[in-house]
Amino acid sequence: MANRRKVIITCAVTGSIHTPSMSPYLPVTPREIAEAAIGAAEAGAAIVHLHARDPVDGSPTQDHRYFREFAAEIKRRCDVVLNFTTGGAATMTIEERLQPALQLKPEVASLNMGSMNFGLYEMLGRYKDFKHDWEKPYLEGSDERIFKNTFKDIAYILQSCSENATRFEIECYDIGHLYTAAHFVDRGLIKPPFLIQSVFGIRGGIGNHPEDVIHMKRTADRLFGDAYYWSVLGAGRAQMQIAAQAAVMGGNVRVGLEDSLWIGRGQLAKSNAEQVAKAKRMLEELGLAVASANEAREMLKLKGARNVAF
């Protein structure tokens, strides 16, 4: 599975890392998130990874009403695969983080494989003024904040969604997270084909050196053999570099404003679609074919868009 040449592009539309003051192009309202996701799909993304934000101040929220609003609009207008976060933000409880996936039963949901430091505080040095009162404390507090994902938390999410036929994008920020994923495979809570997403460049996780990428892939190959698909995301300036390396190694790629606000050195991306289009061009220049949404569904054995609750 890891060696197939149809490459899935995932677009992470807004996330919970960046704050509204960092870019005027970051989607905030349900309508903006829907439009961004549809634009990404039109540009070549087979999957869109979705967070919600408070439409007034742009703060992260797991209110399932916002997810329902933008998910229904996206589904009405295109056939892209919808992937809901269960990560939410490190400030939320596991019960809060679970609600959109539990209640709306998407085809795919993300699932983090371990508790970790998740440092956003270094971004404070790049911005002087903030539009909203929550932004600066949110970034400052990350120097002592643990992103909690215990074994109990992971099992709770998997067991709670077990009857929904939602498949999970397994988020691995470090080598130990791959072993945690293998543990849950052994327990029968994660079933093949696995979608293993390796995350590079978050402060607290594995770095973004080419050797780090090789080490993650080599370890995943040993643990999961041919029963998995490998996808990567590079945070910040490493986004396209990591994507290119992984694609050559047989992987799938994720881009989007959740992971990087930039399209080039010193140049803000004006949309998620702009990043997707760049990734698609890069893949095609490498002689690789980009998977459609329905091809991604077939590869990952998803339940289909008719079997969701929105």
Secondary structure in CASP SS format (residue, H / E / C, confidence):
PFRMAT SS
TARGET T0000
AUTHOR 0000-0000-0000
METHOD secondary structure of the structure
MODEL  1
M C 1.00
A C 1.00
N C 1.00
R C 1.00
R C 1.00
K E 1.00
V E 1.00
I C 1.00
I E 1.00
T E 1.00
C E 1.00
A E 1.00
V C 1.00
T C 1.00
G C 1.00
S C 1.00
I C 1.00
H C 1.00
T C 1.00
P H 1.00
S H 1.00
M H 1.00
S C 1.00
P C 1.00
Y C 1.00
L C 1.00
P C 1.00
V C 1.00
T C 1.00
P H 1.00
R H 1.00
E H 1.00
I H 1.00
A H 1.00
E H 1.00
A H 1.00
A H 1.00
I H 1.00
G H 1.00
A H 1.00
A H 1.00
E H 1.00
A H 1.00
G C 1.00
A C 1.00
A C 1.00
I E 1.00
V E 1.00
H E 1.00
L E 1.00
H C 1.00
A E 1.00
R E 1.00
D C 1.00
P C 1.00
V C 1.00
D C 1.00
G C 1.00
S C 1.00
P E 1.00
T E 1.00
Q C 1.00
D C 1.00
H H 1.00
R H 1.00
Y H 1.00
F H 1.00
R H 1.00
E H 1.00
F H 1.00
A H 1.00
A H 1.00
E H 1.00
I H 1.00
K H 1.00
R H 1.00
R H 1.00
C C 1.00
D C 1.00
V C 1.00
V E 1.00
L E 1.00
N E 1.00
F E 1.00
T C 1.00
T C 1.00
G C 1.00
G C 1.00
A C 1.00
A C 1.00
T C 1.00
M C 1.00
T C 1.00
I H 1.00
E H 1.00
E H 1.00
R H 1.00
L H 1.00
Q H 1.00
P H 1.00
A H 1.00
L H 1.00
Q H 1.00
L H 1.00
K C 1.00
P C 1.00
E C 1.00
V E 1.00
A E 1.00
S E 1.00
L E 1.00
N E 1.00
M C 1.00
G C 1.00
S C 1.00
M E 1.00
N E 1.00
F C 1.00
G E 1.00
L C 1.00
Y H 1.00
E H 1.00
M H 1.00
L H 1.00
G H 1.00
R H 1.00
Y C 1.00
K C 1.00
D C 1.00
F C 1.00
K C 1.00
H C 1.00
D C 1.00
W C 1.00
E H 1.00
K H 1.00
P H 1.00
Y H 1.00
L H 1.00
E H 1.00
G H 1.00
S H 1.00
D H 1.00
E C 1.00
R C 1.00
I E 1.00
F E 1.00
K C 1.00
N C 1.00
T C 1.00
F H 1.00
K H 1.00
D H 1.00
I H 1.00
A H 1.00
Y H 1.00
I H 1.00
L H 1.00
Q H 1.00
S H 1.00
C C 1.00
S C 1.00
E C 1.00
N C 1.00
A C 1.00
T C 1.00
R E 1.00
F E 1.00
E E 1.00
I E 1.00
E E 1.00
C E 1.00
Y C 1.00
D C 1.00
I H 1.00
G H 1.00
H H 1.00
L H 1.00
Y H 1.00
T H 1.00
A H 1.00
A H 1.00
H H 1.00
F H 1.00
V H 1.00
D H 1.00
R C 1.00
G C 1.00
L C 1.00
I C 1.00
K C 1.00
P C 1.00
P C 1.00
F E 1.00
L E 1.00
I E 1.00
Q E 1.00
S E 1.00
V E 1.00
F E 1.00
G C 1.00
I C 1.00
R E 1.00
G C 1.00
G C 1.00
I C 1.00
G C 1.00
N C 1.00
H C 1.00
P H 1.00
E H 1.00
D H 1.00
V H 1.00
I H 1.00
H H 1.00
M H 1.00
K H 1.00
R H 1.00
T H 1.00
A H 1.00
D H 1.00
R H 1.00
L H 1.00
F H 1.00
G C 1.00
D C 1.00
A C 1.00
Y E 1.00
Y E 1.00
W E 1.00
S E 1.00
V E 1.00
L E 1.00
G E 1.00
A C 1.00
G H 1.00
R H 1.00
A H 1.00
Q H 1.00
M H 1.00
Q H 1.00
I H 1.00
A H 1.00
A H 1.00
Q H 1.00
A H 1.00
A H 1.00
V H 1.00
M C 1.00
G C 1.00
G C 1.00
N E 1.00
V E 1.00
R E 1.00
V E 1.00
G C 1.00
L C 1.00
E C 1.00
D C 1.00
S C 1.00
L C 1.00
W E 1.00
I E 1.00
G E 1.00
R C 1.00
G C 1.00
Q E 1.00
L E 1.00
A C 1.00
K C 1.00
S C 1.00
N H 1.00
A H 1.00
E H 1.00
Q H 1.00
V H 1.00
A H 1.00
K H 1.00
A H 1.00
K H 1.00
R H 1.00
M H 1.00
L H 1.00
E H 1.00
E H 1.00
L C 1.00
G C 1.00
L C 1.00
A E 1.00
V E 1.00
A C 1.00
S C 1.00
A H 1.00
N H 1.00
E H 1.00
A H 1.00
R H 1.00
E H 1.00
M H 1.00
L H 1.00
K C 1.00
L C 1.00
K C 1.00
G C 1.00
A H 1.00
R H 1.00
N H 1.00
V C 1.00
A C 1.00
F C 1.00
END
